[in-house]
């Protein structure tokens, strides 16, 4: 019976549920009136996790005894109450305490049953605690990666702002109009980058929602082309736009769609390794109710492994240069617009991303 109950203990995935079920399962086996389960914290501290039976308020003397038995690491009886420390390996996890009705006492068989079930409980509890610790470590690692990415992006924007500030100061000091123009353009770029980055981060929150407005998708592609023209020229990449002007205006969030296309084109820059290299942005109708935005390149394409992971958080093929959130943000933007993103890619033959969106957003 203890083995069967132990399997039930191990099947439970919540610590409080496990504690409650443990007491309820032990009390009838040992004919106890009340039960208390204390869990251990740091520095010899314990707390009452669960109690069962009438008059469940725990007497201070019981808590003190539970702490003493936990320190000793050995089960035993005191003042007619049964104490069973919960220990897994050398790790003290807590103490179970059982009380009979006034005048009652525990038989040797009942003591043995209580200790056996406490042992089963210890193993199950240790597994849950290890699982919680692993989750905490995973969350800390994710927080660390996020902070590292945020600081990297902010540092890049600050560098643009600092250079712009220096150009403006020199332009004012020497009355150099060229310096002033470049400095003001750089400052505007830094502000736009920061605004976009903040918007990207907001798109990862659970409350993210688009702000629909009347937009012309071709204008968004033209803006991306203009903003990245210098970079494309420096890399020797032809950055082209193919827009079907019959599409007209649609409903969407202009800023988030701009950031989505920008992310796709910047990824394509990284993939272009041919001479000549090209990236083509396109927008065209897709039936009466939808339209499509595409970003295609003739770059190195993606392997099967990369294709399987590209929408995962923090996955990047760029090493320290990438934050691994770009395509995840694009995907969330598509979903927020009630659309979808698809891609085709083959090593050595390039990649095409296609975003399909409704022309009118559904009303809430």
Steps between C-alpha positions, in 0.01 A plus 500: 500500500783740584651444158170575325452819703862595430428482127210739551731734691743501208223573250403828667658814357406760760672522838191614695284229344765241586517620862122492543464159340785357708331590829158381384649168387695432821242593766260209440783243474637584845169604657628848581268788582714785370796546270743783428758532227788745544738582217857615549650831396847642539681549831303231687167671433175307442147599413165325517411397146190290569281375784216253522240393753297688762656783700756546229670800664849378578620527863839677533637198681431281196685739267796516738516120519471472122804727463698293754423170328595651163840604639556149636386342174344208687131412552354450843224554754462793740210571737295236319552665159676339208769698310644388167773718346484523122851446370617422147866401489657744742253782424255585782165581339262524795322308775166320515323493836202284599290523816259243645181588683558573872602180677593318178839361402670375185564132453829373358322409176352851468841656560652282228223593252542872574875481450465306175251750356718788619790345311286476184394860553862614536596367157199657330555832679867506406411449132256792515757725669763409239248577226427841657872573526552408135216732400656781701836446334337496156316824581817661630684394186222645284507824700878513460478448125228764472698754701811430297306550177333819628831649610662410167226671301492806726879528480481507119237775508702700752804481272294654218375771735851578627642532150209722401550717806869543417421596140242755609740654753778524240259642246386771739857580604639523147181608326525186286162433338604149387579395857171645621302318233665164567469551875130583485434208265683270740305630798174440316618149413590426864156615615333286236712199596417542869129542428504187284697300753258594780213397275672167428529434873135591557401255229641218714272577795173318557296822469638583155233630265529678168371853442320472165491790255463555129837427340653438159738201517704621205591812698631283783726309261621825348585633847697185583688530171583865569616431857725210392624642170840603637557162665395314186731714288791443736447123481457502124146365523223610263197582718186506286128558550227344285157639592163438338345845508150357451500380859419839652460565873454228762460488877800433719746630753752696295780500756489129577479404131796728424701328774398156369619576146812671635587188701458276196717720279772530763505122529529479122805729512671239717413224253622670182836350400493513120613747237265640392272484803144625510210535742150556364211630707158457346134566576202382299135392540425143610135459421219740583559512875875458549832633379859378525833658586808306392872535564720285276877471463745297296721429801632184658164363609430298814582148608230264624605565862476878460163471326369302797617753760474846347188607692636386838589770754874580520588273208745678270752403235687830545684418821542806722374727225146362522245511781286211377172694536456658156300225332306429819394866500403476131289192569321668794432805282342277236281325757396834653381599150312166466746397232778248455860478387645226281837446339682300238874449520760276344873500574684691231184627332367765738195555716155652453278607789134563424264680739128458428273756668131597483419828332255578781571405858222313687306712746521400867 
